[in-house]
Amino acid sequence: MAATSEYQRLNSFLSQSRRNPEQRQEATKHIKEPDVNEVLNIARNSLIGSSAVFAGLIAIPFAPNFNQLENGSEKFYMAALVLQLCAVACFLSTSIVAVVGGEEAFWQLARPALFTGFGCFASALSITGLRH
């Protein structure tokens, strides 16, 4: 019986319906309005990883066996290279827009650019993983 009353007390304390509107708004503020610096840090960290993968893909044609690739493998390579270049451009554009366009322009372009960049990055990694 004591455990049930403790659970009810804890549940009523944590329940969002018990909070006043200002507390509810403050609790969900970081979900609805992420900080610009937070999003920029995500984009900049992603830019480092995608640039490293892009550099690795650029080095592949200098391998001695690159001329012996089949036509299909070359198409997979070119698709991965183009997707990775798009990912780098998307991640880089978020930082450029933040500096040049200000916060309003950043919020209009950052989310689509980040989602596109992550999609291109994931697609390029999956394509390169298919042929290895």
C-alpha angles and dihedrals in degrees: 000000000000091000091054093052091048090051092050092048092049092045092051090049093051096038113116091214089067093057121091117243094260092054091048091049092049092047093054098036095096090052096051098035113030117194115264091228090053092054092044091053090052090050093047093048090048090049091059093052096044091047090053091051090046091051090050091051091050090054093055097080089060091061113110094238097049093099090058095061119121120246092254092052091052090053090050089050093049092047091051091047094050093045091049091050089052090051092052091048092050094049092045093048092060091061093044093050091049092054099039105030103035130227099309094053089044093058092047093053107023101075097048091044093049094047091047091047093050090047092051091044093051092045093050092049092049092048092051090047091054095061101042 
